[in-house]
Structure formats: C-alpha cells, structure tokens
Amino acid sequence: MAPVWPVCPCCEQMFVQVYRFKDGGEPFLLCTECEAFWWPDAVVGEGTALLLDDVVAERLGVADGRVWTGRTWSDVLEPQE
C-alpha cells in the first residue's frame, strides 16, 4: 500500500496511509505510529488530527478507555487496497 502523505505531520515517524472501517467500509487516513486519524476530506496536519481511539470509541459507543477491550485493530479496521 502506497502512502498518501510522505510523513505524518504529528510524529514525523511514519507514512499516512488509507484504511477503512470493516463494518461500513468508510475510508480514512491513519498514521499507525502515533494513531493520528483524518477523514478523507480533512486537511492532513498536526492541528487537524483526531485520535484513532476517540473516533473508534465514538463509532462503537464505548468509553475511550475501553475501546480495545476484547477487540484488536483487525476487528475494526483494515488497510484499503
């Protein structure tokens, strides 16, 4: 999978790549190093990043601290080919 952004503006450690939610297929941009998250129509920048845990918690209707209890990333999201 090719990166869509050369280096994450938040951590400057990893590429930003396209992923999607398994349940609905909605695409999003993600840095797997720092878990910075952007919806496709957002400007990729440090000030516009959301946190993956917050987005997934809201999507699943669970508290932030419990978002990964009993589940893994592969249960919720996958790289978009």
PyMOL Python script that loads the backbone (N, CA, C, O; Angstrom):
from pymol import cmd

cmd.read_pdbstr("""\
ATOM      1  N   MET A   1       0.850  -1.171   0.000  1.00  0.00           N
ATOM      2  CA  MET A   1       0.000   0.000   0.000  1.00  0.00           C
ATOM      3  C   MET A   1       0.893   1.230   0.000  1.00  0.00           C
ATOM      4  O   MET A   1       1.789   1.348   0.835  1.00  0.00           O
ATOM      5  N   ALA A   2       0.662   2.116  -0.901  1.00  0.00           N
ATOM      6  CA  ALA A   2       1.468   3.335  -1.019  1.00  0.00           C
ATOM      7  C   ALA A   2       0.975   4.389  -0.031  1.00  0.00           C
ATOM      8  O   ALA A   2      -0.230   4.525   0.179  1.00  0.00           O
ATOM      9  N   PRO A   3       1.885   5.126   0.566  1.00  0.00           N
ATOM     10  CA  PRO A   3       1.459   6.195   1.475  1.00  0.00           C
ATOM     11  C   PRO A   3       0.770   7.307   0.691  1.00  0.00           C
ATOM     12  O   PRO A   3       1.073   7.537  -0.480  1.00  0.00           O
ATOM     13  N   VAL A   4      -0.162   7.995   1.354  1.00  0.00           N
ATOM     14  CA  VAL A   4      -0.828   9.118   0.716  1.00  0.00           C
ATOM     15  C   VAL A   4      -0.253  10.436   1.209  1.00  0.00           C
ATOM     16  O   VAL A   4      -0.567  11.496   0.666  1.00  0.00           O
ATOM     17  N   TRP A   5       0.572  10.377   2.213  1.00  0.00           N
ATOM     18  CA  TRP A   5       1.222  11.547   2.773  1.00  0.00           C
ATOM     19  C   TRP A   5       2.634  11.128   3.110  1.00  0.00           C
ATOM     20  O   TRP A   5       2.815  10.091   3.748  1.00  0.00           O
ATOM     21  N   PRO A   6       3.650  11.887   2.711  1.00  0.00           N
ATOM     22  CA  PRO A   6       5.033  11.420   2.846  1.00  0.00           C
ATOM     23  C   PRO A   6       5.481  11.118   4.277  1.00  0.00           C
ATOM     24  O   PRO A   6       6.145  10.109   4.513  1.00  0.00           O
ATOM     25  N   VAL A   7       5.134  11.966   5.218  1.00  0.00           N
ATOM     26  CA  VAL A   7       5.498  11.738   6.621  1.00  0.00           C
ATOM     27  C   VAL A   7       4.389  12.324   7.479  1.00  0.00           C
ATOM     28  O   VAL A   7       3.877  13.403   7.183  1.00  0.00           O
ATOM     29  N   CYS A   8       4.018  11.626   8.529  1.00  0.00           N
ATOM     30  CA  CYS A   8       2.974  12.103   9.427  1.00  0.00           C
ATOM     31  C   CYS A   8       3.373  13.459  10.013  1.00  0.00           C
ATOM     32  O   CYS A   8       4.474  13.596  10.546  1.00  0.00           O
ATOM     33  N   PRO A   9       2.503  14.453   9.923  1.00  0.00           N
ATOM     34  CA  PRO A   9       2.830  15.764  10.464  1.00  0.00           C
ATOM     35  C   PRO A   9       2.826  15.805  11.992  1.00  0.00           C
ATOM     36  O   PRO A   9       3.319  16.761  12.589  1.00  0.00           O
ATOM     37  N   CYS A  10       2.272  14.775  12.621  1.00  0.00           N
ATOM     38  CA  CYS A  10       2.204  14.750  14.087  1.00  0.00           C
ATOM     39  C   CYS A  10       3.461  14.143  14.713  1.00  0.00           C
ATOM     40  O   CYS A  10       4.044  14.730  15.625  1.00  0.00           O
ATOM     41  N   CYS A  11       3.876  12.986  14.233  1.00  0.00           N
ATOM     42  CA  CYS A  11       5.019  12.293  14.842  1.00  0.00           C
ATOM     43  C   CYS A  11       6.276  12.335  13.989  1.00  0.00           C
ATOM     44  O   CYS A  11       7.379  12.108  14.487  1.00  0.00           O
ATOM     45  N   GLU A  12       6.108  12.626  12.704  1.00  0.00           N
ATOM     46  CA  GLU A  12       7.217  12.651  11.752  1.00  0.00           C
ATOM     47  C   GLU A  12       8.005  11.340  11.732  1.00  0.00           C
ATOM     48  O   GLU A  12       9.209  11.335  11.477  1.00  0.00           O
ATOM     49  N   GLN A  13       7.317  10.234  12.001  1.00  0.00           N
ATOM     50  CA  GLN A  13       7.961   8.931  12.066  1.00  0.00           C
ATOM     51  C   GLN A  13       7.467   7.949  11.000  1.00  0.00           C
ATOM     52  O   GLN A  13       8.212   7.055  10.600  1.00  0.00           O
ATOM     53  N   MET A  14       6.244   8.101  10.542  1.00  0.00           N
ATOM     54  CA  MET A  14       5.628   7.083   9.694  1.00  0.00           C
ATOM     55  C   MET A  14       4.841   7.768   8.587  1.00  0.00           C
ATOM     56  O   MET A  14       4.531   8.957   8.669  1.00  0.00           O
ATOM     57  N   PHE A  15       4.523   7.000   7.552  1.00  0.00           N
ATOM     58  CA  PHE A  15       3.679   7.485   6.470  1.00  0.00           C
ATOM     59  C   PHE A  15       2.215   7.486   6.903  1.00  0.00           C
ATOM     60  O   PHE A  15       1.819   6.716   7.778  1.00  0.00           O
ATOM     61  N   VAL A  16       1.427   8.340   6.293  1.00  0.00           N
ATOM     62  CA  VAL A  16      -0.021   8.339   6.472  1.00  0.00           C
ATOM     63  C   VAL A  16      -0.599   7.513   5.332  1.00  0.00           C
ATOM     64  O   VAL A  16      -0.300   7.755   4.163  1.00  0.00           O
ATOM     65  N   GLN A  17      -1.426   6.540   5.681  1.00  0.00           N
ATOM     66  CA  GLN A  17      -1.975   5.638   4.680  1.00  0.00           C
ATOM     67  C   GLN A  17      -3.492   5.547   4.799  1.00  0.00           C
ATOM     68  O   GLN A  17      -4.076   5.955   5.803  1.00  0.00           O
ATOM     69  N   VAL A  18      -4.110   5.012   3.773  1.00  0.00           N
ATOM     70  CA  VAL A  18      -5.563   4.870   3.742  1.00  0.00           C
ATOM     71  C   VAL A  18      -5.963   3.539   4.384  1.00  0.00           C
ATOM     72  O   VAL A  18      -5.441   2.480   4.038  1.00  0.00           O
ATOM     73  N   TYR A  19      -6.892   3.625   5.317  1.00  0.00           N
ATOM     74  CA  TYR A  19      -7.506   2.461   5.947  1.00  0.00           C
ATOM     75  C   TYR A  19      -9.006   2.595   5.776  1.00  0.00           C
ATOM     76  O   TYR A  19      -9.492   3.605   5.268  1.00  0.00           O
ATOM     77  N   ARG A  20      -9.734   1.584   6.198  1.00  0.00           N
ATOM     78  CA  ARG A  20     -11.195   1.664   6.183  1.00  0.00           C
ATOM     79  C   ARG A  20     -11.760   0.883   7.355  1.00  0.00           C
ATOM     80  O   ARG A  20     -11.143  -0.049   7.870  1.00  0.00           O
ATOM     81  N   PHE A  21     -12.953   1.293   7.755  1.00  0.00           N
ATOM     82  CA  PHE A  21     -13.657   0.559   8.804  1.00  0.00           C
ATOM     83  C   PHE A  21     -14.263  -0.685   8.184  1.00  0.00           C
ATOM     84  O   PHE A  21     -14.864  -0.619   7.111  1.00  0.00           O
ATOM     85  N   LYS A  22     -14.109  -1.805   8.846  1.00  0.00           N
ATOM     86  CA  LYS A  22     -14.622  -3.067   8.316  1.00  0.00           C
ATOM     87  C   LYS A  22     -16.144  -3.095   8.250  1.00  0.00           C
ATOM     88  O   LYS A  22     -16.711  -3.644   7.305  1.00  0.00           O
ATOM     89  N   ASP A  23     -16.814  -2.508   9.244  1.00  0.00           N
ATOM     90  CA  ASP A  23     -18.271  -2.635   9.297  1.00  0.00           C
ATOM     91  C   ASP A  23     -18.998  -1.821   8.228  1.00  0.00           C
ATOM     92  O   ASP A  23     -20.057  -2.242   7.764  1.00  0.00           O
ATOM     93  N   GLY A  24     -18.465  -0.678   7.828  1.00  0.00           N
ATOM     94  CA  GLY A  24     -19.163   0.135   6.845  1.00  0.00           C
ATOM     95  C   GLY A  24     -18.341   0.477   5.617  1.00  0.00           C
ATOM     96  O   GLY A  24     -18.870   0.981   4.626  1.00  0.00           O
ATOM     97  N   GLY A  25     -17.057   0.205   5.685  1.00  0.00           N
ATOM     98  CA  GLY A  25     -16.184   0.463   4.550  1.00  0.00           C
ATOM     99  C   GLY A  25     -15.716   1.898   4.388  1.00  0.00           C
ATOM    100  O   GLY A  25     -15.038   2.216   3.411  1.00  0.00           O
ATOM    101  N   GLU A  26     -16.068   2.787   5.343  1.00  0.00           N
ATOM    102  CA  GLU A  26     -15.662   4.186   5.210  1.00  0.00           C
ATOM    103  C   GLU A  26     -14.149   4.305   5.274  1.00  0.00           C
ATOM    104  O   GLU A  26     -13.524   3.775   6.193  1.00  0.00           O
ATOM    105  N   PRO A  27     -13.552   4.994   4.307  1.00  0.00           N
ATOM    106  CA  PRO A  27     -12.105   5.171   4.314  1.00  0.00           C
ATOM    107  C   PRO A  27     -11.695   6.306   5.252  1.00  0.00           C
ATOM    108  O   PRO A  27     -12.488   7.195   5.562  1.00  0.00           O
ATOM    109  N   PHE A  28     -10.456   6.255   5.687  1.00  0.00           N
ATOM    110  CA  PHE A  28      -9.874   7.324   6.488  1.00  0.00           C
ATOM    111  C   PHE A  28      -8.366   7.248   6.354  1.00  0.00           C
ATOM    112  O   PHE A  28      -7.831   6.262   5.847  1.00  0.00           O
ATOM    113  N   LEU A  29      -7.687   8.277   6.802  1.00  0.00           N
ATOM    114  CA  LEU A  29      -6.223   8.328   6.761  1.00  0.00           C
ATOM    115  C   LEU A  29      -5.697   8.083   8.167  1.00  0.00           C
ATOM    116  O   LEU A  29      -6.251   8.586   9.145  1.00  0.00           O
ATOM    117  N   LEU A  30      -4.614   7.300   8.259  1.00  0.00           N
ATOM    118  CA  LEU A  30      -4.105   6.912   9.570  1.00  0.00           C
ATOM    119  C   LEU A  30      -2.589   6.820   9.561  1.00  0.00           C
ATOM    120  O   LEU A  30      -1.988   6.312   8.614  1.00  0.00           O
ATOM    121  N   CYS A  31      -1.985   7.315  10.621  1.00  0.00           N
ATOM    122  CA  CYS A  31      -0.573   7.054  10.901  1.00  0.00           C
ATOM    123  C   CYS A  31      -0.560   5.949  11.944  1.00  0.00           C
ATOM    124  O   CYS A  31      -1.061   6.142  13.052  1.00  0.00           O
ATOM    125  N   THR A  32      -0.002   4.811  11.614  1.00  0.00           N
ATOM    126  CA  THR A  32      -0.008   3.688  12.551  1.00  0.00           C
ATOM    127  C   THR A  32       1.008   3.859  13.669  1.00  0.00           C
ATOM    128  O   THR A  32       0.962   3.119  14.652  1.00  0.00           O
ATOM    129  N   GLU A  33       1.915   4.803  13.550  1.00  0.00           N
ATOM    130  CA  GLU A  33       2.902   5.050  14.595  1.00  0.00           C
ATOM    131  C   GLU A  33       2.274   5.790  15.777  1.00  0.00           C
ATOM    132  O   GLU A  33       2.398   5.349  16.919  1.00  0.00           O
ATOM    133  N   CYS A  34       1.607   6.904  15.511  1.00  0.00           N
ATOM    134  CA  CYS A  34       1.057   7.715  16.604  1.00  0.00           C
ATOM    135  C   CYS A  34      -0.472   7.668  16.660  1.00  0.00           C
ATOM    136  O   CYS A  34      -1.077   8.291  17.533  1.00  0.00           O
ATOM    137  N   GLU A  35      -1.097   6.937  15.738  1.00  0.00           N
ATOM    138  CA  GLU A  35      -2.541   6.758  15.666  1.00  0.00           C
ATOM    139  C   GLU A  35      -3.285   8.055  15.385  1.00  0.00           C
ATOM    140  O   GLU A  35      -4.428   8.234  15.804  1.00  0.00           O
ATOM    141  N   ALA A  36      -2.615   8.965  14.664  1.00  0.00           N
ATOM    142  CA  ALA A  36      -3.292  10.173  14.197  1.00  0.00           C
ATOM    143  C   ALA A  36      -4.256   9.774  13.077  1.00  0.00           C
ATOM    144  O   ALA A  36      -3.933   8.941  12.231  1.00  0.00           O
ATOM    145  N   PHE A  37      -5.428  10.375  13.086  1.00  0.00           N
ATOM    146  CA  PHE A  37      -6.548   9.984  12.229  1.00  0.00           C
ATOM    147  C   PHE A  37      -7.084  11.220  11.520  1.00  0.00           C
ATOM    148  O   PHE A  37      -7.203  12.285  12.126  1.00  0.00           O
ATOM    149  N   TRP A  38      -7.408  11.079  10.231  1.00  0.00           N
ATOM    150  CA  TRP A  38      -8.068  12.136   9.468  1.00  0.00           C
ATOM    151  C   TRP A  38      -9.128  11.504   8.587  1.00  0.00           C
ATOM    152  O   TRP A  38      -8.909  10.436   8.014  1.00  0.00           O
ATOM    153  N   TRP A  39     -10.278  12.157   8.474  1.00  0.00           N
ATOM    154  CA  TRP A  39     -11.257  11.761   7.477  1.00  0.00           C
ATOM    155  C   TRP A  39     -10.723  12.205   6.117  1.00  0.00           C
ATOM    156  O   TRP A  39      -9.934  13.148   6.062  1.00  0.00           O
ATOM    157  N   PRO A  40     -11.118  11.567   5.026  1.00  0.00           N
ATOM    158  CA  PRO A  40     -10.548  11.864   3.705  1.00  0.00           C
ATOM    159  C   PRO A  40     -10.687  13.321   3.259  1.00  0.00           C
ATOM    160  O   PRO A  40      -9.838  13.811   2.515  1.00  0.00           O
ATOM    161  N   ASP A  41     -11.717  14.012   3.688  1.00  0.00           N
ATOM    162  CA  ASP A  41     -11.911  15.391   3.251  1.00  0.00           C
ATOM    163  C   ASP A  41     -11.208  16.410   4.153  1.00  0.00           C
ATOM    164  O   ASP A  41     -11.286  17.612   3.898  1.00  0.00           O
ATOM    165  N   ALA A  42     -10.527  15.948   5.194  1.00  0.00           N
ATOM    166  CA  ALA A  42      -9.818  16.844   6.113  1.00  0.00           C
ATOM    167  C   ALA A  42      -8.434  17.191   5.569  1.00  0.00           C
ATOM    168  O   ALA A  42      -7.841  16.424   4.810  1.00  0.00           O
ATOM    169  N   VAL A  43      -7.943  18.332   5.959  1.00  0.00           N
ATOM    170  CA  VAL A  43      -6.575  18.717   5.635  1.00  0.00           C
ATOM    171  C   VAL A  43      -5.660  17.950   6.582  1.00  0.00           C
ATOM    172  O   VAL A  43      -5.841  18.008   7.798  1.00  0.00           O
ATOM    173  N   VAL A  44      -4.691  17.242   6.045  1.00  0.00           N
ATOM    174  CA  VAL A  44      -3.765  16.479   6.881  1.00  0.00           C
ATOM    175  C   VAL A  44      -2.770  17.443   7.503  1.00  0.00           C
ATOM    176  O   VAL A  44      -1.947  18.043   6.812  1.00  0.00           O
ATOM    177  N   GLY A  45      -2.859  17.580   8.811  1.00  0.00           N
ATOM    178  CA  GLY A  45      -1.975  18.467   9.542  1.00  0.00           C
ATOM    179  C   GLY A  45      -2.015  18.137  11.019  1.00  0.00           C
ATOM    180  O   GLY A  45      -2.910  17.434  11.486  1.00  0.00           O
ATOM    181  N   GLU A  46      -1.049  18.644  11.742  1.00  0.00           N
ATOM    182  CA  GLU A  46      -0.990  18.357  13.178  1.00  0.00           C
ATOM    183  C   GLU A  46      -2.218  18.894  13.911  1.00  0.00           C
ATOM    184  O   GLU A  46      -2.747  18.239  14.809  1.00  0.00           O
ATOM    185  N   GLY A  47      -2.665  20.074  13.530  1.00  0.00           N
ATOM    186  CA  GLY A  47      -3.802  20.692  14.198  1.00  0.00           C
ATOM    187  C   GLY A  47      -5.156  20.119  13.822  1.00  0.00           C
ATOM    188  O   GLY A  47      -6.153  20.414  14.481  1.00  0.00           O
ATOM    189  N   THR A  48      -5.211  19.312  12.783  1.00  0.00           N
ATOM    190  CA  THR A  48      -6.482  18.744  12.324  1.00  0.00           C
ATOM    191  C   THR A  48      -6.622  17.265  12.653  1.00  0.00           C
ATOM    192  O   THR A  48      -7.658  16.665  12.369  1.00  0.00           O
ATOM    193  N   ALA A  49      -5.603  16.674  13.242  1.00  0.00           N
ATOM    194  CA  ALA A  49      -5.621  15.235  13.532  1.00  0.00           C
ATOM    195  C   ALA A  49      -6.573  14.915  14.671  1.00  0.00           C
ATOM    196  O   ALA A  49      -6.670  15.649  15.654  1.00  0.00           O
ATOM    197  N   LEU A  50      -7.264  13.813  14.513  1.00  0.00           N
ATOM    198  CA  LEU A  50      -8.059  13.219  15.578  1.00  0.00           C
ATOM    199  C   LEU A  50      -7.271  12.028  16.094  1.00  0.00           C
ATOM    200  O   LEU A  50      -6.300  11.608  15.465  1.00  0.00           O
ATOM    201  N   LEU A  51      -7.672  11.486  17.220  1.00  0.00           N
ATOM    202  CA  LEU A  51      -7.037  10.269  17.729  1.00  0.00           C
ATOM    203  C   LEU A  51      -7.886   9.062  17.350  1.00  0.00           C
ATOM    204  O   LEU A  51      -9.104   9.073  17.524  1.00  0.00           O
ATOM    205  N   LEU A  52      -7.248   8.039  16.840  1.00  0.00           N
ATOM    206  CA  LEU A  52      -7.955   6.828  16.429  1.00  0.00           C
ATOM    207  C   LEU A  52      -8.843   6.299  17.546  1.00  0.00           C
ATOM    208  O   LEU A  52     -10.002   5.963  17.301  1.00  0.00           O
ATOM    209  N   ASP A  53      -8.329   6.220  18.758  1.00  0.00           N
ATOM    210  CA  ASP A  53      -9.120   5.690  19.872  1.00  0.00           C
ATOM    211  C   ASP A  53     -10.412   6.477  20.081  1.00  0.00           C
ATOM    212  O   ASP A  53     -11.459   5.885  20.343  1.00  0.00           O
ATOM    213  N   ASP A  54     -10.349   7.795  19.968  1.00  0.00           N
ATOM    214  CA  ASP A  54     -11.540   8.624  20.154  1.00  0.00           C
ATOM    215  C   ASP A  54     -12.578   8.360  19.073  1.00  0.00           C
ATOM    216  O   ASP A  54     -13.768   8.254  19.366  1.00  0.00           O
ATOM    217  N   VAL A  55     -12.134   8.255  17.832  1.00  0.00           N
ATOM    218  CA  VAL A  55     -13.057   8.018  16.712  1.00  0.00           C
ATOM    219  C   VAL A  55     -13.691   6.633  16.841  1.00  0.00           C
ATOM    220  O   VAL A  55     -14.900   6.484  16.666  1.00  0.00           O
ATOM    221  N   VAL A  56     -12.884   5.631  17.143  1.00  0.00           N
ATOM    222  CA  VAL A  56     -13.415   4.269  17.269  1.00  0.00           C
ATOM    223  C   VAL A  56     -14.355   4.161  18.467  1.00  0.00           C
ATOM    224  O   VAL A  56     -15.393   3.505  18.378  1.00  0.00           O
ATOM    225  N   ALA A  57     -14.005   4.792  19.579  1.00  0.00           N
ATOM    226  CA  ALA A  57     -14.872   4.769  20.759  1.00  0.00           C
ATOM    227  C   ALA A  57     -16.235   5.374  20.448  1.00  0.00           C
ATOM    228  O   ALA A  57     -17.270   4.826  20.827  1.00  0.00           O
ATOM    229  N   GLU A  58     -16.225   6.507  19.755  1.00  0.00           N
ATOM    230  CA  GLU A  58     -17.492   7.146  19.385  1.00  0.00           C
ATOM    231  C   GLU A  58     -18.278   6.268  18.424  1.00  0.00           C
ATOM    232  O   GLU A  58     -19.493   6.125  18.561  1.00  0.00           O
ATOM    233  N   ARG A  59     -17.603   5.693  17.471  1.00  0.00           N
ATOM    234  CA  ARG A  59     -18.246   4.839  16.473  1.00  0.00           C
ATOM    235  C   ARG A  59     -18.891   3.609  17.113  1.00  0.00           C
ATOM    236  O   ARG A  59     -19.985   3.198  16.724  1.00  0.00           O
ATOM    237  N   LEU A  60     -18.207   3.032  18.092  1.00  0.00           N
ATOM    238  CA  LEU A  60     -18.714   1.828  18.754  1.00  0.00           C
ATOM    239  C   LEU A  60     -19.600   2.133  19.954  1.00  0.00           C
ATOM    240  O   LEU A  60     -20.251   1.237  20.492  1.00  0.00           O
ATOM    241  N   GLY A  61     -19.627   3.395  20.376  1.00  0.00           N
ATOM    242  CA  GLY A  61     -20.440   3.774  21.523  1.00  0.00           C
ATOM    243  C   GLY A  61     -19.891   3.247  22.841  1.00  0.00           C
ATOM    244  O   GLY A  61     -20.650   2.848  23.724  1.00  0.00           O
ATOM    245  N   VAL A  62     -18.569   3.249  22.967  1.00  0.00           N
ATOM    246  CA  VAL A  62     -17.934   2.792  24.206  1.00  0.00           C
ATOM    247  C   VAL A  62     -17.060   3.903  24.775  1.00  0.00           C
ATOM    248  O   VAL A  62     -16.712   4.854  24.075  1.00  0.00           O
ATOM    249  N   ALA A  63     -16.711   3.771  26.048  1.00  0.00           N
ATOM    250  CA  ALA A  63     -15.830   4.752  26.686  1.00  0.00           C
ATOM    251  C   ALA A  63     -14.424   4.627  26.109  1.00  0.00           C
ATOM    252  O   ALA A  63     -13.985   3.533  25.755  1.00  0.00           O
ATOM    253  N   ASP A  64     -13.717   5.762  26.017  1.00  0.00           N
ATOM    254  CA  ASP A  64     -12.371   5.775  25.444  1.00  0.00           C
ATOM    255  C   ASP A  64     -11.462   4.701  26.024  1.00  0.00           C
ATOM    256  O   ASP A  64     -10.790   3.993  25.274  1.00  0.00           O
ATOM    257  N   GLY A  65     -11.432   4.571  27.315  1.00  0.00           N
ATOM    258  CA  GLY A  65     -10.533   3.623  27.958  1.00  0.00           C
ATOM    259  C   GLY A  65     -10.859   2.163  27.696  1.00  0.00           C
ATOM    260  O   GLY A  65     -10.057   1.280  27.997  1.00  0.00           O
ATOM    261  N   ARG A  66     -12.018   1.912  27.143  1.00  0.00           N
ATOM    262  CA  ARG A  66     -12.443   0.524  26.901  1.00  0.00           C
ATOM    263  C   ARG A  66     -12.542   0.177  25.425  1.00  0.00           C
ATOM    264  O   ARG A  66     -13.027  -0.896  25.068  1.00  0.00           O
ATOM    265  N   VAL A  67     -12.087   1.075  24.572  1.00  0.00           N
ATOM    266  CA  VAL A  67     -12.294   0.890  23.140  1.00  0.00           C
ATOM    267  C   VAL A  67     -11.657  -0.387  22.610  1.00  0.00           C
ATOM    268  O   VAL A  67     -12.212  -1.003  21.701  1.00  0.00           O
ATOM    269  N   TRP A  68     -10.523  -0.805  23.137  1.00  0.00           N
ATOM    270  CA  TRP A  68      -9.856  -2.005  22.632  1.00  0.00           C
ATOM    271  C   TRP A  68     -10.033  -3.212  23.546  1.00  0.00           C
ATOM    272  O   TRP A  68      -9.389  -4.239  23.334  1.00  0.00           O
ATOM    273  N   THR A  69     -10.894  -3.107  24.558  1.00  0.00           N
ATOM    274  CA  THR A  69     -11.176  -4.241  25.423  1.00  0.00           C
ATOM    275  C   THR A  69     -11.928  -5.303  24.628  1.00  0.00           C
ATOM    276  O   THR A  69     -13.044  -5.071  24.162  1.00  0.00           O
ATOM    277  N   GLY A  70     -11.316  -6.449  24.482  1.00  0.00           N
ATOM    278  CA  GLY A  70     -11.955  -7.548  23.771  1.00  0.00           C
ATOM    279  C   GLY A  70     -11.904  -7.449  22.256  1.00  0.00           C
ATOM    280  O   GLY A  70     -12.539  -8.244  21.564  1.00  0.00           O
ATOM    281  N   ARG A  71     -11.149  -6.475  21.725  1.00  0.00           N
ATOM    282  CA  ARG A  71     -11.038  -6.363  20.271  1.00  0.00           C
ATOM    283  C   ARG A  71      -9.645  -5.869  19.895  1.00  0.00           C
ATOM    284  O   ARG A  71      -8.935  -5.289  20.717  1.00  0.00           O
ATOM    285  N   THR A  72      -9.275  -6.101  18.674  1.00  0.00           N
ATOM    286  CA  THR A  72      -7.988  -5.639  18.145  1.00  0.00           C
ATOM    287  C   THR A  72      -8.254  -4.744  16.935  1.00  0.00           C
ATOM    288  O   THR A  72      -9.382  -4.649  16.451  1.00  0.00           O
ATOM    289  N   TRP A  73      -7.194  -4.092  16.459  1.00  0.00           N
ATOM    290  CA  TRP A  73      -7.351  -3.265  15.264  1.00  0.00           C
ATOM    291  C   TRP A  73      -7.975  -4.054  14.132  1.00  0.00           C
ATOM    292  O   TRP A  73      -8.857  -3.551  13.436  1.00  0.00           O
ATOM    293  N   SER A  74      -7.530  -5.281  13.940  1.00  0.00           N
ATOM    294  CA  SER A  74      -8.016  -6.076  12.797  1.00  0.00           C
ATOM    295  C   SER A  74      -9.505  -6.413  12.913  1.00  0.00           C
ATOM    296  O   SER A  74     -10.125  -6.795  11.921  1.00  0.00           O
ATOM    297  N   ASP A  75     -10.082  -6.280  14.098  1.00  0.00           N
ATOM    298  CA  ASP A  75     -11.523  -6.467  14.255  1.00  0.00           C
ATOM    299  C   ASP A  75     -12.306  -5.266  13.724  1.00  0.00           C
ATOM    300  O   ASP A  75     -13.460  -5.402  13.318  1.00  0.00           O
ATOM    301  N   VAL A  76     -11.684  -4.108  13.728  1.00  0.00           N
ATOM    302  CA  VAL A  76     -12.375  -2.846  13.456  1.00  0.00           C
ATOM    303  C   VAL A  76     -11.966  -2.209  12.134  1.00  0.00           C
ATOM    304  O   VAL A  76     -12.807  -1.644  11.433  1.00  0.00           O
ATOM    305  N   LEU A  77     -10.679  -2.294  11.784  1.00  0.00           N
ATOM    306  CA  LEU A  77     -10.194  -1.593  10.595  1.00  0.00           C
ATOM    307  C   LEU A  77      -9.227  -2.447   9.809  1.00  0.00           C
ATOM    308  O   LEU A  77      -8.686  -3.434  10.307  1.00  0.00           O
ATOM    309  N   GLU A  78      -9.023  -2.044   8.567  1.00  0.00           N
ATOM    310  CA  GLU A  78      -8.088  -2.757   7.693  1.00  0.00           C
ATOM    311  C   GLU A  78      -7.521  -1.791   6.668  1.00  0.00           C
ATOM    312  O   GLU A  78      -8.148  -0.784   6.339  1.00  0.00           O
ATOM    313  N   PRO A  79      -6.335  -2.100   6.164  1.00  0.00           N
ATOM    314  CA  PRO A  79      -5.775  -1.254   5.099  1.00  0.00           C
ATOM    315  C   PRO A  79      -6.677  -1.294   3.867  1.00  0.00           C
ATOM    316  O   PRO A  79      -7.233  -2.337   3.522  1.00  0.00           O
ATOM    317  N   GLN A  80      -6.810  -0.174   3.231  1.00  0.00           N
ATOM    318  CA  GLN A  80      -7.567  -0.146   1.979  1.00  0.00           C
ATOM    319  C   GLN A  80      -6.619  -0.440   0.846  1.00  0.00           C
ATOM    320  O   GLN A  80      -5.601   0.234   0.691  1.00  0.00           O
ATOM    321  N   GLU A  81      -6.936  -1.420   0.067  1.00  0.00           N
ATOM    322  CA  GLU A  81      -6.074  -1.837  -1.047  1.00  0.00           C
ATOM    323  C   GLU A  81      -6.196  -0.886  -2.203  1.00  0.00           C
ATOM    324  O   GLU A  81      -5.544  -1.076  -3.230  1.00  0.00           O
TER     325      GLU A  81
END
""", "prot")
cmd.dss("prot")
cmd.show_as("cartoon", "prot")
cmd.util.cbc("prot")
cmd.orient("prot")
